[in-house]
Amino acid sequence: MRLTTKGRFAVTAMIDLGLRSHAGPVALAAISQRQQISLSYLEQLFGKLRRSGLVASVRGPGGGYRLARSPETVSVADVIVAVDEPLDTTQCAGRENCRDDRRCMTHDLWAALNTHIFSFLRSVTLAQLVAEQRRKQEEKQDVAVMQDHRAANAARTVEPAAIS
């Protein structure tokens, strides 16, 4: 299984939202700035999270996003599935055509691992993650933010015509 930035950023953004949702709707621009995630990327993720019923948008002045469900009822698996993140360690995406259109010898091992990973992610709630972050903030533990390096890398790309 490979958890991409899509899943990681979605979970990070949901924790950020959970930490601040008690004060009203949270602007994506604020999450973007705090977590150093591209605003356009967050907009895509939150569109999927909204369609999955995990967040709700609030329009108008002071608008933004709020949790659509209680954080106790939102699991990490819910968030990852909402943003279409595949959770599959098999080589064949579960189709059992791993090798020459047949099951490979280790298919059952990887399929069982999928079950364990999904079960673990289903057992961790947004409320637990938010509580853990609040505890770390109270203890003044420094926590690094996720960074979206794609925008920074694009900015560093030099156009061939600009090289002298």
Buried (B, 14 or more C-beta within 10 A) or exposed (E): EEBEBBBBBBBBBBBBBBBBBEEEBBBBEEBBEBBBBBBEBBEBBBEBBBEBEBBEBBEEEEEBBBBBEEBEEBBBBBBBBBBEBBBBBBBBEBEBBBEEEEBBEBBEEBBEBBEEBBEEBBEBBBBBBBBEBEEEEEEEEEEEEBEBEEBEEEEEEEEEEEEE
